[in-house]
Amino acid sequence: MFDHIPQYPNQNPCIADGAYDATIKELDHGTYGEDGQFVRVLFWLPDQGSHICTCFFFPHGYSIKSQQRLWHLCQAVGLDYHDVEYPEKFEGKKLRIKVYRVAVESSSDGQWYSDVEMFLASSVFAPAASEIQADQLPF
């Protein structure tokens, strides 16, 4: 099966809503419009055998929603917001992503694609409850 590498979320395959294990394959950024920026993240979903991407857009260099989403991504993979300047730090990081389906606005025939709704820490970052010693508890 040919795996399409999406450049924008509207090129993503349509998969069922839910949470999926994911690995970041690449992160890139560039110019958006005349004075804005974008950050694009490409994920590999091993259970689906496909790629999915999401973008953060910063028109005029600023977007609260995009800043919040990017901060959550960084937190989920244990990096800092400013690490976006070093895309190689993101490559290979594992996390879970919550995916939702989006209707293609220009489509009258019910076409859909999937995008990332939330970024969740992968279980590889958190020890199992049975592995936590009593002296490691925060209280």
N, C-alpha and C positions, 0 to 999 in steps of 0.2 A: 504494500500500500504506500502510495506517495504521501509524504508528510509536507504539507504546505507550510512555509515559514511566513507568518503574518508580519507585515510592517506596521499595521495600525489595527486597533481592536475590531473595526468593522470588517476586517479580513479573517478574523478568528473563526474557527469551527464552532458550531452550535453544540454544546454539550449540556447534560442535565445540570440544573441548579444544585449546588452542594459544595462541600469542602473537599479539596484534593491535595495530595502530596505534590510538591513542585520543587524543581531545581532551577535556579536562575542561570540561564545560558549566556545572556549578555545584557548589558546596560549601556545605553548610549544617550547622548544629548546633543542638542543643536539649537538652531535659530527657529523661532516660530513667529511668523508674520514679520513685521518691520522691526519691532523692538522687544519681542518676547523670546522665551526659551521653552524647550520641551525636554522631557526625560522619557525614554522608552525602555521598558523592561520586557525581555523575552524569557518565558518560562517553558520548561519541559515538564509535561505531566505524564509520568511513567505509566500510571494505570490506564490512561486514555491513549497512550502511544502517539501523542500529538503535542504541538506547540501552541501556546496562547500568549498574547502580549497585552500589555496595558500601557497607557501613556499618561503623563502628567503634563498639563499645559499651564504655562505661566505667561499669559498675555501681559504686555507692558511690564514684564518681570515680576508679576505678583499675582497670586491666587491663593486665598486661604484654604479652599478645598484641596487643591493640589498639594499645598504645603503640608496639610494634615495627613493626606494619604501617603505622601512620601515619608513623612516622619514615622508613620505606622509600619511601612515597609522596612525602614532602617531598624526600628525596634525589633521587628520579627526576626531579623537575621543577625542581630547583635552588632550593628554598625551605627555610626553617627550620621546625622543629616548631611554634614559636610563631606562625608566619604563619597558622595555622588561624583565629586571631582576626580575620583579614582575608580573608574568602572571595574577594573580588575578585582577589586576587593569584593564585589558582589558575585562574580562568576563562581558557580559551583555551590553557592549557599542554598541550603534546603529550608523549606518552610511549608506551610499549608496555606492555600488560598481559597477563599470562598468566591464561587463563580455564580453569576446570574445571567439569564438570557435577556437580550435587548432586541427589540424589533427594529428592523432597518427602516428609518424614517421615509425614505424615498420609495419603499416597496409597497405595492398594493396587493402582492400575492403572498404575504405572510412570511417573508424571509426573516431569519433571525441570526444573530451571532452571540457569542458569549464574551463577557468582560469580567474583570476582577472587581469584586465588591469590597472584600476585606483581606487583610494580610494577617495570618495567624502564625505564632511561633510553632516550629516543628517539634515533635516530641523528642527529637535527637538532642535538643538543647536543654530539656528539663529531665532531671532524674526521676525515675519511678518513685512513687510515694514510699514503697518498701525499702528503697535504697537510702532514704534520708535518715540520718541518725538523730536521736533526740537532742544532742548538743548542737545540732545545726539549725534547729528551729528558731525563728526570729523572736520567740516570746519565752 
